[in-house]
Amino acid sequence: MVEKVITLENISLIDFLGTENQNIKQLAAAFPSSKIISRGNEIKIQGQTPEITKIHEIMGSLIDHYHKFGKITHSSVNRYLSADAFTDEEVIVTSPDVIVYGSKGGVIKAKTPNQQKLVDAVEKNDLVFALGPAGTGKTYVSVAMAVRALKNKEVKKIIISRPVVEAGESLGFLPGDMKEKVDPYLRPIYDALEDMIPVEKLKYYQENKIIEIAPLAYMRGRTLNNAFVLLDEAQNTTPAQMKMFLTRMGPNAKVMVNGDWSQVDLPRNQRSGLMEVLNILRGVKGIGFVEMSAEDVVRHRLVRDIVNAYTKLEEERRAARDEARTSEDGERPSYDRRSRARLSE
């Protein structure tokens, strides 16, 4: 008699095994001459070599299915027990233009040319800067890329961070403990993750530190290895914070930095670390830069018009300021304008 042991890693047991281990019992019923025993996160298979090999292959397929879809159902087990386990559902998931399969049955993919540029940039570079106005899908696409990397076992964890900047209200006066005060700033990230990962599985990932969502200040002193790391709302970092974050990058890490230079909430006398780093790192090999525009807005149609209106106003104000500076002392345009010009080259 041959024995094999399969260890279930990064898997929610209830979602994989089913209620009262129904999925494993269903698999065992199909192979009555073998024994399949589930204990904790280990599954022990005992039997003759040909049958053990077949069960092992089916278990591998079920594990891959779980990592794609977030759960195993009765019909899932039936499909892999049959001779033809390749379904239309998986054809969709493995389509080259699909980023990841959503937790509610939807397919998540790039919706605009610039979103596709962002996907391509992440595949080609270990560090990518994505810049553009609200509603262009920077955060959503970035989170989808992170989830795909985790499901494909390209990384062991996802780390997502945002600078917590007080915009009009002091955190100290908000109700609750620090987590309750900070969570509203991170809500867009939670929303994106919940679209892509079933709630119970997401909870498991967070409890086991496979997915971490934390304020930027918590990144200090860490080395981020084997991780997909996303810094969102990076326009609200100071130059020191940006340098601190970028130097956390460890071996086998993918890092994305997202920002919108039209929504800086820092004090007026404080420079944005995002604006500064674009000048510093421009031209460094292995770093990708993608600029989104109002044409990439995928929210309500009015959002695009609103973004265009504000962009036009800001450009007029910036032109007036640069003209005034040049006429006074010949000073060059401000670094944020030069950064944008370089990105468009």
HUWOHU-V185580 format. One record per residue. N is the residue number from 0. OMEGA is omega in whole degrees, -180 to 180 (999 if undefined). BURIAL is 1 if it has 16 or more other ideal C-beta (glycine too) atoms within 10 Angstrom, else 0. Layout:
n:omega:burial
N:OMEGA:BURIAL
N:OMEGA:BURIAL
This chain:
n:omega:burial
0:-180:0
1:178:0
2:175:0
3:178:0
4:178:0
5:178:1
6:-180:0
7:-179:1
8:178:0
9:-177:1
10:173:1
11:-173:1
12:-179:0
13:180:0
14:-178:1
15:-175:1
16:-177:1
17:178:1
18:-179:0
19:177:0
20:-176:1
21:-179:0
22:179:1
23:177:1
24:179:0
25:179:1
26:-179:1
27:-180:1
28:-180:0
29:-180:1
30:-174:1
31:-179:0
32:178:0
33:176:1
34:176:0
35:-175:1
36:180:0
37:177:1
38:-177:0
39:179:0
40:178:0
41:175:0
42:-178:1
43:-179:0
44:180:1
45:180:0
46:179:1
47:-171:0
48:-177:0
49:-178:0
50:178:1
51:179:1
52:180:0
53:179:0
54:-180:1
55:178:0
56:180:0
57:178:1
58:178:1
59:179:0
60:179:1
61:178:1
62:177:1
63:179:0
64:180:1
65:-178:1
66:177:0
67:-170:1
68:174:1
69:179:1
70:176:1
71:180:1
72:177:0
73:-179:0
74:177:0
75:-180:1
76:179:1
77:-179:0
78:-177:1
79:174:1
80:180:1
81:-178:0
82:-176:0
83:-177:0
84:-178:1
85:-172:0
86:176:0
87:-179:0
88:-178:0
89:174:1
90:178:0
91:-175:0
92:-177:1
93:177:0
94:-173:0
95:-179:0
96:179:0
97:178:0
98:-178:1
99:179:1
100:-175:1
101:-178:1
102:-178:1
103:174:0
104:-179:0
105:176:0
106:-178:0
107:-180:1
108:179:1
109:-177:1
110:180:0
111:178:1
112:-179:0
113:174:1
114:177:1
115:175:1
116:179:1
117:177:1
118:-179:1
119:-180:0
120:179:1
121:179:1
122:-175:0
123:-173:0
124:177:1
125:177:0
126:-178:1
127:174:1
128:177:1
129:-176:1
130:179:1
131:-175:1
132:180:1
133:174:1
134:-177:1
135:175:1
136:-179:1
137:-178:1
138:-175:1
139:-180:1
140:180:1
141:178:1
142:178:1
143:178:1
144:179:1
145:180:1
146:179:1
147:180:1
148:178:1
149:-179:1
150:-180:1
151:179:0
152:175:0
153:176:0
154:-179:1
155:-180:0
156:175:1
157:177:1
158:-178:1
159:-175:1
160:174:1
161:170:1
162:178:1
163:-178:1
164:-179:1
165:-179:0
166:177:0
167:180:0
168:179:0
169:178:0
170:-177:0
171:-178:0
172:177:0
173:-178:0
174:173:0
175:177:0
176:-175:0
177:179:0
178:-179:0
179:178:0
180:-175:1
181:-175:1
182:178:0
183:178:0
184:-176:1
185:-175:1
186:179:0
187:179:0
188:176:1
189:-179:1
190:180:0
191:-180:1
192:-179:1
193:175:0
194:-171:1
195:-177:1
196:177:1
197:-172:1
198:-178:0
199:179:0
200:178:1
201:178:1
202:178:0
203:180:1
204:-178:1
205:180:1
206:-179:0
207:176:0
208:174:0
209:170:1
210:179:1
211:176:1
212:-172:1
213:174:1
214:-177:1
215:-178:1
216:-178:0
217:-179:0
218:-175:1
219:176:0
220:-178:0
221:168:1
222:-171:0
223:-178:1
224:173:0
225:-174:0
226:168:1
227:-172:1
228:-179:1
229:172:1
230:-178:1
231:-179:1
232:-174:1
233:177:1
234:-179:1
235:172:1
236:170:1
237:177:1
238:180:1
239:178:0
240:180:1
241:179:1
242:178:0
243:-177:1
244:-176:1
245:-179:1
246:173:0
247:-171:1
248:-179:1
249:180:0
250:178:0
251:178:0
252:171:1
253:-177:1
254:175:1
255:178:1
256:-178:1
257:178:1
258:179:1
259:-174:1
260:177:1
261:-177:0
262:178:0
263:-179:1
264:179:0
265:174:1
266:-174:0
267:-177:0
268:-178:0
269:178:0
270:176:0
271:178:1
272:179:1
273:-179:1
274:-179:1
275:-175:1
276:178:1
277:176:1
278:-175:0
279:-171:0
280:-180:0
281:179:0
282:178:0
283:-179:0
284:179:0
285:178:0
286:180:1
287:178:1
288:178:1
289:179:1
290:177:1
291:180:1
292:179:1
293:179:1
294:-179:0
295:-178:1
296:-177:1
297:175:0
298:178:0
299:-176:0
300:-180:0
301:-180:0
302:179:1
303:179:1
304:178:0
305:179:1
306:179:1
307:-180:0
308:179:0
309:179:0
310:179:0
311:180:0
312:-179:0
313:178:0
314:178:0
315:179:0
316:-179:0
317:179:0
318:179:0
319:180:0
320:-179:0
321:179:0
322:180:0
323:-180:0
324:-179:0
325:-179:0
326:-178:0
327:-174:0
328:178:0
329:-180:0
330:179:0
331:177:0
332:-179:1
333:-174:0
334:-178:0
335:179:1
336:179:1
337:178:0
338:-179:1
339:180:1
340:-180:0
341:180:0
342:-177:0
343:-179:0
344:999:0
